[in-house]
């Protein structure tokens, strides 16, 4: 008879508990969670198996487990758990720990794992942009300069050509490279050993990606399917509206950024499309930017209110959850304040708010592969993978 020896990693179990799965030991494998989940397939249900893997400290099982990325954290399993083991929190905690194995350098994931590392995460961009400010102030002869016509123009200090554009381009494409390597690593961990037989018609991963983006991202239809799970008797606000507002605000603001960048750089060659900043409030691109900011605030308000209303005895909120919401709030608020102070001709608060805005925007993009926002990329990759191999 074949024998299988398990080697539990007790430290991994403790890490799961610290990351939000502190109620793990209450699970007694009744399988209510797998039955309650409206998204788990019958041939590979979750999160029952993940609960026992976490209890036994089987770290390697989670590294190759595609299901932790498919969980939408609707909370049905937690609401119906007779023991209060909170499987949804355990799944979220497992995802957070897998981040550490995907993105490098690992020191960033260590800082991202707890509130104690937050000061280091903040200090890096704070010093970076303060050095930029000091160098430009030395060049201009003052820390809070005005343009020749007396206006407040942030480019007098944070000049786009030599500071903002190159720094953010390096930051963004650097984060994209880290994400690319993380996705490739994740894909290899998912891939089974040997040959996998797929019966039926197949299509390229590109078409599966298009399906995922339409069903999961653009329309948010899967949120409704997830929320329409078994009746728990408890009212729970749907996350669809908040997530949709947040997504479309990102789309609008990304479009505005691309148009302004094209107007600035291409406008040097084709003057007719040149865009000068700051733009007038009535300029169409500026109107779109303000609409995007409004959508961002509304989406954040809905998601924050929902999380605050969650029963802490049933649904936990970890550092990863509040970090992302907090950074997005800081990006939105400092961006709005910098514009308001500029229009009010309050030069010192305007520059201070804009400096903080640059710090928080840099944190949002630079740490994306290690934050909960990176889950969007990794989860999309997982969804494409399972569709390629026969699961919908």
N, C-alpha and C positions, 0 to 999 in steps of 0.2 A: 504494500500500500504506500502510495506517495505521501510524503510528509511536507508540510509547509510551516516554516518557522517565522513568526511575526516578530519584528524588532521595534517595539513601540518607542517613539520619540516623545518622551514626557515633556520636554521643553517646548515642543511644538504645541502640545495640548495647552500648556500654560500661555503660550503666545496667542492662541485662539481666544482664550479667556480674557487676556489683556486687551485684545483687539475688538472685543464686543461680544464674545460668545461665553460670557461668564456663567450662564445657566446650563451649559452643555451637559453636566453630569446628571441633570434631572431626567434626561431621556431614558426611557426603558423600551425603546424599539417597538412601539405599538403600530407604527406605520400610518398613523392618522395624518401625518404631514404629507406623505406621498399621495394619499388618497385626496387630501384637501387641495393639493396644488392643481390649478386648472390648466397649467402649461406642461407639466411633466408627462412625457409619453409613457404608454403602458409597458413598453418593452425595456425602458430604462428610467424608472421613476426616481425622482429625487424629492426631498433631501434626506430620506431615511438613511441611505448608504453613507452620505456625507457625515451624518451625525455619529455613526459608529466609527468611521475613519478618524474623525476628530477626537473621539473618546480614546481611541487606541493610539493616537499620535502617529498616524500613517501619513507623514508629510508627502511622500512620493506619490501617493494616490491622488492627492489634490493637484499636483503639478500636471498630471495628464487628464484631469477630470474636466471635460468640456461643460458639464452641467452647472458648475458654479457660476459660469458666465451667462448662462441662459436664464437663471432665476431673475425675475423682475422685482423681487422684494415687495410683493403686494401685501404680505403679512397674513394671508389666509391660513397658512400652516401654523403660524404662531398663535393666531386667535383661537384655533380649534385644538391646539395641543392640550391634552388633559393634565399634563404635568408642568406646564409653564416652562418648557425647555427652550422656547424661542428659536426654532430652527432657522427662521429668516435672518436673525442676527448672526448665527453661526455661519451661514452661507456668505453673508457680507464680510465677516471677519476673515474667512478663508480667502476670499478674493483679495482683501487688503494685504494679506501675507504673501500671496503669490506675486503681487506687484514687486516685492523685494527681489524676487528671483528673475524678473523679466527686464527691469530697467537698470542700467548702470550709468554712473557709479553708484554702488550700493550705499555709500554714506548718505546720499540724499534720501534714500528710502528709510534709513534709520532715523534721520531727523524728521521725516514726514510721519513717522509712526506714532509720535506723541507730541503733546503740547510743549514739552520741554525743549524740543528742537526748533520751535517756531521762531525764536529770537535769531537763530543762525540763518534760517531761511529768509528772514526779513533783512538781516544785516548786510547780506551780500549785495542786493540791489540798492539798498539805502546808501552804502558806501560808494558803489559804482556811480550812481546818479549825482551824489554829492561831489565827487571828484570832477565829473563833467561840469557841474554848476560852478565849482571853484575855478576851474581852468578858463571857462568862458567869462566868468566875472573878472578874472585877472586881465583877460584880453580887452573886455569892455570898460574896465575901470570902475564897475559898480555891480552889486549883486541883484539889483532890481531896476534894470534899464527900461527906458521907454523907446519906442520907435521915433523916427524923426518928426512924425506928425503928432506925437504925444500919445498914441494908442499903446495899450498893453499888448505886446506881441511876444508869445512864449518863445518863438524862434530867435529872439534876441539873446536868449541864454541857451536854450535847448535847440540848437540849429539842426534842422533835419538832415542836410547833406552829410554832415560830419559826425553827428552824435546819434540822433534818434533812429534814422533809417538804417545805418550799418549795424548798430547794436541790436535793434529788434530783428533785422534780417538774420543775423547770426544766431540770435536766440531762437527764433521760430524754426529755422531750418535745422538747427542743432537738436531741438526737441523732436522734430519730424524724423530725424535720423535715429534718435534713441527709440522712438516709437516703432519705426520700421524694424529695427533689430529685435525689439521686444515681441512684435507680432510674428516674426520669423521663428523666434525661439518658442513662442507659444504654439505655433503651428506644428513644429517638430515634436513638441511634447504631446500634442493631440494625436499625431500620426501613429497608427498601430504598427507593430513589428510585422514584417513579412508582407504578403500581398493581400489586398482587401478586394473582395469580389462585390461589385455593385450591379444589381440586376435591374434592368429597365433602361429607359432613355436617360442620357446624361447631357449636361451642357457645361459650357465654360464657367469658371468661377466669376468672370466678369458679369454674366447674366444673373448669377445668384446674388452677387453684390448689389446689382440694380434692384432685384426683388427685395432684398433686406432694407435698402435705403428707402424704398417706397413704402413698405409695410411697417417698418419699425421707426423710421426717422421722419420722413416727410408727412405722413398721415397720422402717425401715432396710434394706429388701429389696434395694435396688440395690447395697449394699455387697457382698452375696454374689455378685451377678452380676459385679461388678467384680473381686473376688478370684478368681473362677473362670475367669480368662482363660487364655491359653496357659501350658502348664507350663514353668517356668523351671529347675526342678531345685534351686531354693533355697527353703527354708522361710521364709515370711513371715507373721507373726501378723496375723490379720484385725483391722481397726480397728473392726468393727461393735460389739463389746461395749463398748469404751471410749467410743465416741461415744454409744451408746445410754444408758449410765449417766450420762454427762455431760448429755445432753438431758433425761432424766427428773429428774435432780437440779435442773436449772433450772426445770422445770415445777413440781416440788414447792415449791421455795423461792419462786417467783413466786406460787404459790397462797397460801402462808403469809403473804407480804408483803401480798397483797391482802386477806386475811381480817383481819390485824392492823390494816391501815389503815382498813378498813370498821368494825371494832370500835371503833377510836379515834374516828374522825370521825362516823360515823353514831351511834355509841354516845352522843355528846353529846346527840343528839335522842331516841334510843330507848335508854334506860339498860339495858334487859334484855340487849342484845347488846354492851354495853361490855366491852372487853378491856383489862386493865391490864398493863403491862409493868414489870419482867421477869415473864414467865409462870412458874408452877411447872413443874418438870421433868415432872410427871405430866399436865399439861394436854395434851389431844389435839393442839392446834396446835403446841405445843412439841415433842411427839414427832415429828410430821411434819417439823418443821424440822430436828431432829437426824437423822432418816432421810435427808432431802435432803442434809445435810452429809456423811453417810457415803457416799452414792452419789457425791457430787462427788469425795471423796477417792479412792474406788475407781476411778472413771473416769479421773481425772488420773493415778493410779499406772499404770494399764494403758497409757495413751497416752504417758506419759513413758518408761516402760520400753521400749515399742515403738520410740520414736524413738531412744533410746540404743543399741538393738540394731542399728539400721540401719548398713550398711557405708558409711562416709563416702566410699569410693571410688566407690560406686554411687548413693547417695542423700544429697543435702545437706540440711542443716537451717539455714534462714536466720533472720535476726533476727525476722521476722514470726512464725515458728513458735514460737520460744522466748519471745517477748514474751507471746503469748497464754497459753501454758502457765504462764509465770512469774506473770502477773497472777492467773490463776485459783488457782494454788497459794497466793499471798499472801493473796487474799481468803479462801480456805478456812482456812488456818492461823491468820490473825489473828482470824477469827471464832470458831474453836474455842478459841483461847487466851484471848480476852476472856471467854468464858463460863466456862472453867475457873478463871481467876484470880478472877472474881467469886464463884464458888461456894466457892473457897478463902479468900475474904475478904482477898485480896492487892490492896489498893486501888490502889496506884501502878502495878504491872504491868497491872492490869485496865484502867485508863483509858488507859494508853499503847497497849496492844494494841487497844483499841476505837478510839482515834484513828487508828492505822495502818489498821485495818479500814475506816474511813470513807474514808480516802485512796485505798485500792486499789479499793474498790467504785466510788468516783467515777471513777477512771481507767478501770475496765472499761466503764462506761456512756458516759461523756463522749467517749472516744476510739473507741467502737465503729465508727462509719462509716469510720474510717481503718485499723482493725486487721483481722486475719484473721477475727475474729468477724463482721465486716460481710459477709464472703464468703457467709455463710448467706443474707442478704437478697438480695444481688446474684445469687447463683447460682439462688435460687428464682425471681427475676424472669426470668432467662435460660431456665430450664426451662419456665416458663409460656409465654414467647414462642415457643419452638420447637414446643411442642405446639399452639399456636394456628395455626401455619403448616405443620402436617403431619408433624413429626418427633416420635417418642415416646421 
